[in-house]
Every structure is written in C-alpha cells, then in structure tokens.
Amino acid sequence: MSFGHVPTVGIDELTDSAFLLDVREDDEWQAGHAEGALHVPMSQFAARYGEVTEAAPQDGRINVICRSGGRSAQVAMYLAQQGMDVVNVAGGMEAWAAAGRPVVDDKGAQGHVL
C-alpha cells in the first residue's frame, strides 16, 4: 500500500514549541503522550478534521505523530493533499520516549508509550 511521499522529521529536529498532532487511539493517548499535543484519533479524523485546521498554526508546520510512524504517515499524506504544511514524525512516540522527551498521561503524571 503506497501513500506517496510525505516528508519526515526526526525527534531531534522538533523544538519544544512544535505543533504536534497525535493520531493514536484514546487508550494509547491516555497511557502517555507529548504534553501540549493535539489528540485526534485516526479513526475519528474525518469527523474531527475541523479541530485540526482550527488548532494548527497558520504559518507553521503540523508534525503528525503516532506510535511508530505508520498511521501518522497516512494522516500526513491526507493533510498534505489538503495543501497543509505537514511532516510525519519518524519513529513516532516510541522514538520520542527513547530520545528522553517527556511523556505524560491523561492526568499529567509520568506516562508511557503503549
């Protein structure tokens, strides 16, 4: 299955102010996510697309993340087709956690990646 080419970005290239869109499912998000990320599960993406366009920085890039990079690549491709400036986060939340970036649960405590 090919989704065409979507640019990727490494965890080390993301600044603390980067806009992150997490497309994992609710249970994954609740266990652990990047603080400040916008959560719109891939399974609800079409219905909640407006939340993304509303929250996304007007002049900035959308960094799409999932657990390992597969789902986020699909969502990033879709957003790119809508004309948005978007990249897929290589390695996803697994790489985020491995790089020592903070992961919080839905209560703001230390989280983990499912």
DRENLUMPA-848377 format. One record per atom (N, C-alpha, C): residue in three letters; atom name; residue number from 0; x, z, y. Coordinates in nm, 4 decimals. Layout:
BEGIN
<aa->ala; at->CA; i->NUM; east->X; up->Z; north->Y>
...
! end
This chain:
BEGIN
<aa->met; at->N; i->0; east->0.0850; up->0.0000; north->-0.1186>
<aa->met; at->CA; i->0; east->0.0000; up->0.0000; north->0.0000>
<aa->met; at->C; i->0; east->0.0889; up->0.0000; north->0.1240>
<aa->ser; at->N; i->1; east->0.0686; up->-0.0935; north->0.2115>
<aa->ser; at->CA; i->1; east->0.1543; up->-0.1037; north->0.3292>
<aa->ser; at->C; i->1; east->0.0740; up->-0.0764; north->0.4555>
<aa->phe; at->N; i->2; east->0.1303; up->0.0011; north->0.5442>
<aa->phe; at->CA; i->2; east->0.0645; up->0.0326; north->0.6707>
<aa->phe; at->C; i->2; east->0.1404; up->-0.0301; north->0.7870>
<aa->gly; at->N; i->3; east->0.2297; up->-0.1220; north->0.7543>
<aa->gly; at->CA; i->3; east->0.3099; up->-0.1800; north->0.8607>
<aa->gly; at->C; i->3; east->0.4178; up->-0.0812; north->0.9019>
<aa->his; at->N; i->4; east->0.4769; up->-0.1048; north->1.0162>
<aa->his; at->CA; i->4; east->0.5864; up->-0.0185; north->1.0582>
<aa->his; at->C; i->4; east->0.5449; up->0.0690; north->1.1749>
<aa->val; at->N; i->5; east->0.5623; up->0.1973; north->1.1564>
<aa->val; at->CA; i->5; east->0.5405; up->0.2930; north->1.2646>
<aa->val; at->C; i->5; east->0.6742; up->0.3598; north->1.2900>
<aa->pro; at->N; i->6; east->0.7169; up->0.3687; north->1.4145>
<aa->pro; at->CA; i->6; east->0.8433; up->0.4371; north->1.4430>
<aa->pro; at->C; i->6; east->0.8374; up->0.5822; north->1.3956>
<aa->thr; at->N; i->7; east->0.9501; up->0.6333; north->1.3516>
<aa->thr; at->CA; i->7; east->0.9563; up->0.7736; north->1.3126>
<aa->thr; at->C; i->7; east->1.0490; up->0.8488; north->1.4061>
<aa->val; at->N; i->8; east->1.0306; up->0.9795; north->1.4091>
<aa->val; at->CA; i->8; east->1.1139; up->1.0663; north->1.4895>
<aa->val; at->C; i->8; east->1.1586; up->1.1814; north->1.4001>
<aa->gly; at->N; i->9; east->1.2825; up->1.2215; north->1.4140>
<aa->gly; at->CA; i->9; east->1.3331; up->1.3346; north->1.3371>
<aa->gly; at->C; i->9; east->1.2981; up->1.4657; north->1.4047>
<aa->ile; at->N; i->10; east->1.2888; up->1.5714; north->1.3255>
<aa->ile; at->CA; i->10; east->1.2578; up->1.7047; north->1.3784>
<aa->ile; at->C; i->10; east->1.3541; up->1.7419; north->1.4907>
<aa->asp; at->N; i->11; east->1.4820; up->1.7082; north->1.4722>
<aa->asp; at->CA; i->11; east->1.5835; up->1.7451; north->1.5718>
<aa->asp; at->C; i->11; east->1.5661; up->1.6729; north->1.7049>
<aa->glu; at->N; i->12; east->1.4843; up->1.5665; north->1.7064>
<aa->glu; at->CA; i->12; east->1.4613; up->1.4924; north->1.8309>
<aa->glu; at->C; i->12; east->1.3410; up->1.5448; north->1.9088>
<aa->leu; at->N; i->13; east->1.2642; up->1.6343; north->1.8485>
<aa->leu; at->CA; i->13; east->1.1444; up->1.6855; north->1.9146>
<aa->leu; at->C; i->13; east->1.1784; up->1.8018; north->2.0060>
<aa->thr; at->N; i->14; east->1.1315; up->1.7942; north->2.1290>
<aa->thr; at->CA; i->14; east->1.1516; up->1.9049; north->2.2222>
<aa->thr; at->C; i->14; east->1.0405; up->2.0075; north->2.2019>
<aa->asp; at->N; i->15; east->1.0577; up->2.1252; north->2.2586>
<aa->asp; at->CA; i->15; east->0.9549; up->2.2291; north->2.2468>
<aa->asp; at->C; i->15; east->0.8245; up->2.1877; north->2.3139>
<aa->ser; at->N; i->16; east->0.8318; up->2.0962; north->2.4094>
<aa->ser; at->CA; i->16; east->0.7109; up->2.0541; north->2.4805>
<aa->ser; at->C; i->16; east->0.6477; up->1.9282; north->2.4206>
<aa->ala; at->N; i->17; east->0.7026; up->1.8787; north->2.3110>
<aa->ala; at->CA; i->17; east->0.6488; up->1.7574; north->2.2486>
<aa->ala; at->C; i->17; east->0.5046; up->1.7801; north->2.2024>
<aa->phe; at->N; i->18; east->0.4204; up->1.6785; north->2.2206>
<aa->phe; at->CA; i->18; east->0.2806; up->1.6877; north->2.1772>
<aa->phe; at->C; i->18; east->0.2732; up->1.6562; north->2.0281>
<aa->leu; at->N; i->19; east->0.2305; up->1.7554; north->1.9492>
<aa->leu; at->CA; i->19; east->0.2221; up->1.7395; north->1.8040>
<aa->leu; at->C; i->19; east->0.0762; up->1.7309; north->1.7602>
<aa->leu; at->N; i->20; east->0.0464; up->1.6316; north->1.6793>
<aa->leu; at->CA; i->20; east->-0.0864; up->1.6169; north->1.6194>
<aa->leu; at->C; i->20; east->-0.0707; up->1.6402; north->1.4699>
<aa->asp; at->N; i->21; east->-0.1289; up->1.7482; north->1.4196>
<aa->asp; at->CA; i->21; east->-0.1196; up->1.7855; north->1.2778>
<aa->asp; at->C; i->21; east->-0.2449; up->1.7343; north->1.2069>
<aa->val; at->N; i->22; east->-0.2264; up->1.6464; north->1.1077>
<aa->val; at->CA; i->22; east->-0.3406; up->1.5844; north->1.0406>
<aa->val; at->C; i->22; east->-0.3637; up->1.6398; north->0.8997>
<aa->arg; at->N; i->23; east->-0.3026; up->1.7552; north->0.8697>
<aa->arg; at->CA; i->23; east->-0.3242; up->1.8176; north->0.7388>
<aa->arg; at->C; i->23; east->-0.4632; up->1.8815; north->0.7316>
<aa->glu; at->N; i->24; east->-0.5039; up->1.9178; north->0.6123>
<aa->glu; at->CA; i->24; east->-0.6362; up->1.9777; north->0.5935>
<aa->glu; at->C; i->24; east->-0.6366; up->2.1247; north->0.6369>
<aa->asp; at->N; i->25; east->-0.7562; up->2.1823; north->0.6476>
<aa->asp; at->CA; i->25; east->-0.7732; up->2.3171; north->0.7016>
<aa->asp; at->C; i->25; east->-0.6904; up->2.4233; north->0.6293>
<aa->asp; at->N; i->26; east->-0.6878; up->2.4191; north->0.4947>
<aa->asp; at->CA; i->26; east->-0.6150; up->2.5222; north->0.4214>
<aa->asp; at->C; i->26; east->-0.4648; up->2.5147; north->0.4509>
<aa->glu; at->N; i->27; east->-0.4136; up->2.3938; north->0.4660>
<aa->glu; at->CA; i->27; east->-0.2716; up->2.3758; north->0.4975>
<aa->glu; at->C; i->27; east->-0.2415; up->2.4290; north->0.6377>
<aa->trp; at->N; i->28; east->-0.3295; up->2.3948; north->0.7334>
<aa->trp; at->CA; i->28; east->-0.3139; up->2.4386; north->0.8723>
<aa->trp; at->C; i->28; east->-0.3159; up->2.5911; north->0.8806>
<aa->gln; at->N; i->29; east->-0.4121; up->2.6544; north->0.8120>
<aa->gln; at->CA; i->29; east->-0.4271; up->2.7997; north->0.8192>
<aa->gln; at->C; i->29; east->-0.3054; up->2.8712; north->0.7627>
<aa->ala; at->N; i->30; east->-0.2423; up->2.8141; north->0.6606>
<aa->ala; at->CA; i->30; east->-0.1248; up->2.8769; north->0.5989>
<aa->ala; at->C; i->30; east->-0.0049; up->2.8740; north->0.6928>
<aa->gly; at->N; i->31; east->0.0103; up->2.7639; north->0.7670>
<aa->gly; at->CA; i->31; east->0.1225; up->2.7571; north->0.8591>
<aa->gly; at->C; i->31; east->0.1306; up->2.6247; north->0.9322>
<aa->his; at->N; i->32; east->0.1514; up->2.6320; north->1.0633>
<aa->his; at->CA; i->32; east->0.1612; up->2.5127; north->1.1471>
<aa->his; at->C; i->32; east->0.2542; up->2.5400; north->1.2652>
<aa->ala; at->N; i->33; east->0.2864; up->2.4336; north->1.3345>
<aa->ala; at->CA; i->33; east->0.3675; up->2.4469; north->1.4557>
<aa->ala; at->C; i->33; east->0.2779; up->2.5000; north->1.5677>
<aa->glu; at->N; i->34; east->0.3253; up->2.6025; north->1.6353>
<aa->glu; at->CA; i->34; east->0.2474; up->2.6607; north->1.7443>
<aa->glu; at->C; i->34; east->0.2228; up->2.5563; north->1.8528>
<aa->gly; at->N; i->35; east->0.0996; up->2.5501; north->1.9015>
<aa->gly; at->CA; i->35; east->0.0671; up->2.4569; north->2.0078>
<aa->gly; at->C; i->35; east->0.0264; up->2.3187; north->1.9611>
<aa->ala; at->N; i->36; east->0.0336; up->2.2930; north->1.8301>
<aa->ala; at->CA; i->36; east->-0.0057; up->2.1612; north->1.7789>
<aa->ala; at->C; i->36; east->-0.1579; up->2.1461; north->1.7858>
<aa->leu; at->N; i->37; east->-0.2029; up->2.0223; north->1.7965>
<aa->leu; at->CA; i->37; east->-0.3457; up->1.9920; north->1.7897>
<aa->leu; at->C; i->37; east->-0.3773; up->1.9615; north->1.6438>
<aa->his; at->N; i->38; east->-0.4820; up->2.0255; north->1.5905>
<aa->his; at->CA; i->38; east->-0.5174; up->2.0069; north->1.4498>
<aa->his; at->C; i->38; east->-0.6433; up->1.9212; north->1.4374>
<aa->val; at->N; i->39; east->-0.6272; up->1.8023; north->1.3820>
<aa->val; at->CA; i->39; east->-0.7405; up->1.7152; north->1.3492>
<aa->val; at->C; i->39; east->-0.7127; up->1.6604; north->1.2092>
<aa->pro; at->N; i->40; east->-0.7781; up->1.7174; north->1.1055>
<aa->pro; at->CA; i->40; east->-0.7519; up->1.6724; north->0.9687>
<aa->pro; at->C; i->40; east->-0.7775; up->1.5228; north->0.9514>
<aa->met; at->N; i->41; east->-0.6925; up->1.4591; north->0.8707>
<aa->met; at->CA; i->41; east->-0.7076; up->1.3156; north->0.8463>
<aa->met; at->C; i->41; east->-0.8476; up->1.2823; north->0.7949>
<aa->ser; at->N; i->42; east->-0.9051; up->1.3718; north->0.7135>
<aa->ser; at->CA; i->42; east->-1.0370; up->1.3468; north->0.6553>
<aa->ser; at->C; i->42; east->-1.1479; up->1.3454; north->0.7605>
<aa->gln; at->N; i->43; east->-1.1218; up->1.4033; north->0.8775>
<aa->gln; at->CA; i->43; east->-1.2215; up->1.4082; north->0.9860>
<aa->gln; at->C; i->43; east->-1.1790; up->1.3229; north->1.1057>
<aa->phe; at->N; i->44; east->-1.0721; up->1.2470; north->1.0883>
<aa->phe; at->CA; i->44; east->-1.0086; up->1.1822; north->1.2026>
<aa->phe; at->C; i->44; east->-1.0997; up->1.0865; north->1.2783>
<aa->ala; at->N; i->45; east->-1.1713; up->1.0013; north->1.2047>
<aa->ala; at->CA; i->45; east->-1.2576; up->0.9029; north->1.2717>
<aa->ala; at->C; i->45; east->-1.3625; up->0.9716; north->1.3584>
<aa->ala; at->N; i->46; east->-1.4210; up->1.0793; north->1.3065>
<aa->ala; at->CA; i->46; east->-1.5256; up->1.1506; north->1.3795>
<aa->ala; at->C; i->46; east->-1.4705; up->1.2284; north->1.4992>
<aa->arg; at->N; i->47; east->-1.3449; up->1.2684; north->1.4914>
<aa->arg; at->CA; i->47; east->-1.2874; up->1.3544; north->1.5956>
<aa->arg; at->C; i->47; east->-1.1811; up->1.2836; north->1.6796>
<aa->tyr; at->N; i->48; east->-1.1790; up->1.1519; north->1.6727>
<aa->tyr; at->CA; i->48; east->-1.0799; up->1.0718; north->1.7455>
<aa->tyr; at->C; i->48; east->-1.0782; up->1.1064; north->1.8949>
<aa->gly; at->N; i->49; east->-1.1941; up->1.1319; north->1.9523>
<aa->gly; at->CA; i->49; east->-1.2044; up->1.1642; north->2.0944>
<aa->gly; at->C; i->49; east->-1.1248; up->1.2872; north->2.1339>
<aa->glu; at->N; i->50; east->-1.1146; up->1.3837; north->2.0423>
<aa->glu; at->CA; i->50; east->-1.0363; up->1.5047; north->2.0714>
<aa->glu; at->C; i->50; east->-0.8895; up->1.4696; north->2.0925>
<aa->val; at->N; i->51; east->-0.8435; up->1.3708; north->2.0173>
<aa->val; at->CA; i->51; east->-0.7038; up->1.3299; north->2.0278>
<aa->val; at->C; i->51; east->-0.6789; up->1.2612; north->2.1609>
<aa->thr; at->N; i->52; east->-0.7656; up->1.1663; north->2.1960>
<aa->thr; at->CA; i->52; east->-0.7444; up->1.0933; north->2.3218>
<aa->thr; at->C; i->52; east->-0.7592; up->1.1864; north->2.4415>
<aa->glu; at->N; i->53; east->-0.8431; up->1.2892; north->2.4289>
<aa->glu; at->CA; i->53; east->-0.8622; up->1.3846; north->2.5378>
<aa->glu; at->C; i->53; east->-0.7402; up->1.4758; north->2.5541>
<aa->ala; at->N; i->54; east->-0.6828; up->1.5191; north->2.4424>
<aa->ala; at->CA; i->54; east->-0.5737; up->1.6166; north->2.4464>
<aa->ala; at->C; i->54; east->-0.4359; up->1.5537; north->2.4649>
<aa->ala; at->N; i->55; east->-0.4236; up->1.4286; north->2.4247>
<aa->ala; at->CA; i->55; east->-0.2925; up->1.3633; north->2.4295>
<aa->ala; at->C; i->55; east->-0.2433; up->1.3479; north->2.5731>
<aa->pro; at->N; i->56; east->-0.1139; up->1.3639; north->2.5943>
<aa->pro; at->CA; i->56; east->-0.0596; up->1.3448; north->2.7297>
<aa->pro; at->C; i->56; east->-0.0769; up->1.1991; north->2.7725>
<aa->gln; at->N; i->57; east->-0.1201; up->1.1794; north->2.8943>
<aa->gln; at->CA; i->57; east->-0.1475; up->1.0441; north->2.9427>
<aa->gln; at->C; i->57; east->-0.0237; up->0.9549; north->2.9448>
<aa->asp; at->N; i->58; east->0.0901; up->1.0151; north->2.9752>
<aa->asp; at->CA; i->58; east->0.2119; up->0.9348; north->2.9883>
<aa->asp; at->C; i->58; east->0.3150; up->0.9733; north->2.8831>
<aa->gly; at->N; i->59; east->0.2702; up->1.0437; north->2.7801>
<aa->gly; at->CA; i->59; east->0.3646; up->1.0913; north->2.6802>
<aa->gly; at->C; i->59; east->0.3324; up->1.0399; north->2.5412>
<aa->arg; at->N; i->60; east->0.4180; up->1.0752; north->2.4510>
<aa->arg; at->CA; i->60; east->0.4085; up->1.0270; north->2.3153>
<aa->arg; at->C; i->60; east->0.3338; up->1.1266; north->2.2271>
<aa->ile; at->N; i->61; east->0.2600; up->1.0734; north->2.1300>
<aa->ile; at->CA; i->61; east->0.1937; up->1.1552; north->2.0296>
<aa->ile; at->C; i->61; east->0.2832; up->1.1566; north->1.9060>
<aa->asn; at->N; i->62; east->0.3228; up->1.2755; north->1.8638>
<aa->asn; at->CA; i->62; east->0.4043; up->1.2934; north->1.7439>
<aa->asn; at->C; i->62; east->0.3116; up->1.3408; north->1.6324>
<aa->val; at->N; i->63; east->0.2883; up->1.2560; north->1.5321>
<aa->val; at->CA; i->63; east->0.1933; up->1.2886; north->1.4257>
<aa->val; at->C; i->63; east->0.2681; up->1.3502; north->1.3077>
<aa->ile; at->N; i->64; east->0.2154; up->1.4632; north->1.2583>
<aa->ile; at->CA; i->64; east->0.2830; up->1.5355; north->1.1506>
<aa->ile; at->C; i->64; east->0.1835; up->1.5728; north->1.0412>
<aa->cys; at->N; i->65; east->0.2300; up->1.5701; north->0.9159>
<aa->cys; at->CA; i->65; east->0.1514; up->1.6207; north->0.8038>
<aa->cys; at->C; i->65; east->0.2469; up->1.7041; north->0.7191>
<aa->arg; at->N; i->66; east->0.2271; up->1.7142; north->0.5886>
<aa->arg; at->CA; i->66; east->0.3174; up->1.7958; north->0.5075>
<aa->arg; at->C; i->66; east->0.4517; up->1.7273; north->0.4884>
<aa->ser; at->N; i->67; east->0.4475; up->1.5977; north->0.4507>
<aa->ser; at->CA; i->67; east->0.5741; up->1.5304; north->0.4202>
<aa->ser; at->C; i->67; east->0.5914; up->1.3946; north->0.4885>
<aa->gly; at->N; i->68; east->0.4875; up->1.3421; north->0.5533>
<aa->gly; at->CA; i->68; east->0.5013; up->1.2175; north->0.6285>
<aa->gly; at->C; i->68; east->0.4109; up->1.1034; north->0.5859>
<aa->gly; at->N; i->69; east->0.3380; up->1.1178; north->0.4750>
<aa->gly; at->CA; i->69; east->0.2523; up->1.0095; north->0.4263>
<aa->gly; at->C; i->69; east->0.1228; up->0.9929; north->0.5037>
<aa->arg; at->N; i->70; east->0.0463; up->1.1009; north->0.5140>
<aa->arg; at->CA; i->70; east->-0.0807; up->1.0942; north->0.5874>
<aa->arg; at->C; i->70; east->-0.0567; up->1.0674; north->0.7347>
<aa->ser; at->N; i->71; east->0.0461; up->1.1299; north->0.7903>
<aa->ser; at->CA; i->71; east->0.0738; up->1.1109; north->0.9324>
<aa->ser; at->C; i->71; east->0.1115; up->0.9664; north->0.9621>
<aa->ala; at->N; i->72; east->0.1765; up->0.8988; north->0.8658>
<aa->ala; at->CA; i->72; east->0.2111; up->0.7574; north->0.8862>
<aa->ala; at->C; i->72; east->0.0848; up->0.6729; north->0.8992>
<aa->gln; at->N; i->73; east->-0.0158; up->0.7039; north->0.8190>
<aa->gln; at->CA; i->73; east->-0.1411; up->0.6290; north->0.8252>
<aa->gln; at->C; i->73; east->-0.2126; up->0.6513; north->0.9580>
<aa->val; at->N; i->74; east->-0.2182; up->0.7770; north->1.0010>
<aa->val; at->CA; i->74; east->-0.2836; up->0.8093; north->1.1277>
<aa->val; at->C; i->74; east->-0.2054; up->0.7491; north->1.2445>
<aa->ala; at->N; i->75; east->-0.0729; up->0.7563; north->1.2384>
<aa->ala; at->CA; i->75; east->0.0103; up->0.7000; north->1.3448>
<aa->ala; at->C; i->75; east->-0.0124; up->0.5490; north->1.3557>
<aa->met; at->N; i->76; east->-0.0239; up->0.4816; north->1.2414>
<aa->met; at->CA; i->76; east->-0.0493; up->0.3379; north->1.2428>
<aa->met; at->C; i->76; east->-0.1821; up->0.3084; north->1.3117>
<aa->tyr; at->N; i->77; east->-0.2834; up->0.3856; north->1.2799>
<aa->tyr; at->CA; i->77; east->-0.4150; up->0.3677; north->1.3408>
<aa->tyr; at->C; i->77; east->-0.4068; up->0.3862; north->1.4924>
<aa->leu; at->N; i->78; east->-0.3401; up->0.4934; north->1.5352>
<aa->leu; at->CA; i->78; east->-0.3286; up->0.5196; north->1.6787>
<aa->leu; at->C; i->78; east->-0.2483; up->0.4100; north->1.7484>
<aa->ala; at->N; i->79; east->-0.1452; up->0.3601; north->1.6823>
<aa->ala; at->CA; i->79; east->-0.0651; up->0.2518; north->1.7398>
<aa->ala; at->C; i->79; east->-0.1513; up->0.1278; north->1.7586>
<aa->gln; at->N; i->80; east->-0.2405; up->0.1034; north->1.6641>
<aa->gln; at->CA; i->80; east->-0.3301; up->-0.0122; north->1.6751>
<aa->gln; at->C; i->80; east->-0.4279; up->0.0041; north->1.7913>
<aa->gln; at->N; i->81; east->-0.4507; up->0.1291; north->1.8341>
<aa->gln; at->CA; i->81; east->-0.5377; up->0.1557; north->1.9496>
<aa->gln; at->C; i->81; east->-0.4583; up->0.1474; north->2.0797>
<aa->gly; at->N; i->82; east->-0.3295; up->0.1146; north->2.0680>
<aa->gly; at->CA; i->82; east->-0.2465; up->0.0987; north->2.1871>
<aa->gly; at->C; i->82; east->-0.1804; up->0.2267; north->2.2360>
<aa->met; at->N; i->83; east->-0.1785; up->0.3296; north->2.1529>
<aa->met; at->CA; i->83; east->-0.1183; up->0.4562; north->2.1952>
<aa->met; at->C; i->83; east->0.0308; up->0.4597; north->2.1621>
<aa->asp; at->N; i->84; east->0.1040; up->0.5385; north->2.2398>
<aa->asp; at->CA; i->84; east->0.2469; up->0.5594; north->2.2178>
<aa->asp; at->C; i->84; east->0.2577; up->0.6692; north->2.1131>
<aa->val; at->N; i->85; east->0.2925; up->0.6314; north->1.9909>
<aa->val; at->CA; i->85; east->0.2850; up->0.7247; north->1.8796>
<aa->val; at->C; i->85; east->0.4032; up->0.7075; north->1.7845>
<aa->val; at->N; i->86; east->0.4468; up->0.8194; north->1.7262>
<aa->val; at->CA; i->86; east->0.5514; up->0.8161; north->1.6242>
<aa->val; at->C; i->86; east->0.5109; up->0.9092; north->1.5100>
<aa->asn; at->N; i->87; east->0.5641; up->0.8797; north->1.3921>
<aa->asn; at->CA; i->87; east->0.5443; up->0.9636; north->1.2753>
<aa->asn; at->C; i->87; east->0.6623; up->1.0602; north->1.2659>
<aa->val; at->N; i->88; east->0.6351; up->1.1879; north->1.2425>
<aa->val; at->CA; i->88; east->0.7418; up->1.2865; north->1.2302>
<aa->val; at->C; i->88; east->0.7979; up->1.2804; north->1.0879>
<aa->ala; at->N; i->89; east->0.9214; up->1.2348; north->1.0763>
<aa->ala; at->CA; i->89; east->0.9867; up->1.2181; north->0.9465>
<aa->ala; at->C; i->89; east->0.9983; up->1.3511; north->0.8737>
<aa->gly; at->N; i->90; east->0.9543; up->1.3529; north->0.7481>
<aa->gly; at->CA; i->90; east->0.9668; up->1.4735; north->0.6677>
<aa->gly; at->C; i->90; east->0.8577; up->1.5760; north->0.6875>
<aa->gly; at->N; i->91; east->0.7755; up->1.5578; north->0.7917>
<aa->gly; at->CA; i->91; east->0.6603; up->1.6440; north->0.8145>
<aa->gly; at->C; i->91; east->0.6927; up->1.7911; north->0.8323>
<aa->met; at->N; i->92; east->0.5934; up->1.8744; north->0.8007>
<aa->met; at->CA; i->92; east->0.6080; up->2.0189; north->0.8179>
<aa->met; at->C; i->92; east->0.7127; up->2.0767; north->0.7238>
<aa->glu; at->N; i->93; east->0.7362; up->2.0090; north->0.6102>
<aa->glu; at->CA; i->93; east->0.8413; up->2.0567; north->0.5203>
<aa->glu; at->C; i->93; east->0.9770; up->2.0504; north->0.5912>
<aa->ala; at->N; i->94; east->1.0026; up->1.9395; north->0.6608>
<aa->ala; at->CA; i->94; east->1.1279; up->1.9250; north->0.7352>
<aa->ala; at->C; i->94; east->1.1296; up->2.0196; north->0.8554>
<aa->trp; at->N; i->95; east->1.0139; up->2.0376; north->0.9202>
<aa->trp; at->CA; i->95; east->1.0015; up->2.1284; north->1.0349>
<aa->trp; at->C; i->95; east->1.0462; up->2.2691; north->0.9939>
<aa->ala; at->N; i->96; east->0.9903; up->2.3180; north->0.8830>
<aa->ala; at->CA; i->96; east->1.0231; up->2.4525; north->0.8355>
<aa->ala; at->C; i->96; east->1.1694; up->2.4601; north->0.7908>
<aa->ala; at->N; i->97; east->1.2157; up->2.3564; north->0.7214>
<aa->ala; at->CA; i->97; east->1.3536; up->2.3540; north->0.6723>
<aa->ala; at->C; i->97; east->1.4538; up->2.3565; north->0.7877>
<aa->ala; at->N; i->98; east->1.4138; up->2.3011; north->0.9025>
<aa->ala; at->CA; i->98; east->1.5017; up->2.2984; north->1.0194>
<aa->ala; at->C; i->98; east->1.4993; up->2.4311; north->1.0949>
<aa->gly; at->N; i->99; east->1.4181; up->2.5248; north->1.0466>
<aa->gly; at->CA; i->99; east->1.4117; up->2.6561; north->1.1108>
<aa->gly; at->C; i->99; east->1.3201; up->2.6622; north->1.2308>
<aa->arg; at->N; i->100; east->1.2362; up->2.5587; north->1.2480>
<aa->arg; at->CA; i->100; east->1.1409; up->2.5618; north->1.3594>
<aa->arg; at->C; i->100; east->1.0291; up->2.6605; north->1.3248>
<aa->pro; at->N; i->101; east->0.9691; up->2.7262; north->1.4245>
<aa->pro; at->CA; i->101; east->0.8694; up->2.8293; north->1.3953>
<aa->pro; at->C; i->101; east->0.7421; up->2.7740; north->1.3309>
<aa->val; at->N; i->102; east->0.6924; up->2.8488; north->1.2328>
<aa->val; at->CA; i->102; east->0.5678; up->2.8157; north->1.1637>
<aa->val; at->C; i->102; east->0.4789; up->2.9394; north->1.1738>
<aa->val; at->N; i->103; east->0.3581; up->2.9222; north->1.2273>
<aa->val; at->CA; i->103; east->0.2644; up->3.0336; north->1.2424>
<aa->val; at->C; i->103; east->0.1374; up->3.0066; north->1.1629>
<aa->asp; at->N; i->104; east->0.0709; up->3.1151; north->1.1203>
<aa->asp; at->CA; i->104; east->-0.0569; up->3.0969; north->1.0517>
<aa->asp; at->C; i->104; east->-0.1691; up->3.0982; north->1.1536>
<aa->asp; at->N; i->105; east->-0.2941; up->3.0940; north->1.1060>
<aa->asp; at->CA; i->105; east->-0.4060; up->3.0827; north->1.1998>
<aa->asp; at->C; i->105; east->-0.4307; up->3.2122; north->1.2781>
<aa->lys; at->N; i->106; east->-0.3556; up->3.3192; north->1.2464>
<aa->lys; at->CA; i->106; east->-0.3670; up->3.4443; north->1.3230>
<aa->lys; at->C; i->106; east->-0.2455; up->3.4651; north->1.4138>
<aa->gly; at->N; i->107; east->-0.1550; up->3.3655; north->1.4138>
<aa->gly; at->CA; i->107; east->-0.0375; up->3.3736; north->1.4994>
<aa->gly; at->C; i->107; east->0.0803; up->3.4459; north->1.4367>
<aa->ala; at->N; i->108; east->0.0639; up->3.4897; north->1.3101>
<aa->ala; at->CA; i->108; east->0.1741; up->3.5573; north->1.2399>
<aa->ala; at->C; i->108; east->0.2639; up->3.4532; north->1.1739>
<aa->gln; at->N; i->109; east->0.3746; up->3.5002; north->1.1161>
<aa->gln; at->CA; i->109; east->0.4651; up->3.4098; north->1.0450>
<aa->gln; at->C; i->109; east->0.3869; up->3.3372; north->0.9350>
<aa->gly; at->N; i->110; east->0.3964; up->3.2042; north->0.9348>
<aa->gly; at->CA; i->110; east->0.3250; up->3.1255; north->0.8351>
<aa->gly; at->C; i->110; east->0.4198; up->3.0565; north->0.7400>
<aa->his; at->N; i->111; east->0.3627; up->2.9775; north->0.6505>
<aa->his; at->CA; i->111; east->0.4426; up->2.8999; north->0.5564>
<aa->his; at->C; i->111; east->0.3747; up->2.7659; north->0.5330>
<aa->val; at->N; i->112; east->0.4525; up->2.6690; north->0.4869>
<aa->val; at->CA; i->112; east->0.4010; up->2.5344; north->0.4638>
<aa->val; at->C; i->112; east->0.3528; up->2.5225; north->0.3207>
<aa->leu; at->N; i->113; east->0.2264; up->2.4851; north->0.3045>
<aa->leu; at->CA; i->113; east->0.1701; up->2.4653; north->0.1704>
<aa->leu; at->C; i->113; east->0.2192; up->2.3359; north->0.1119>
! end
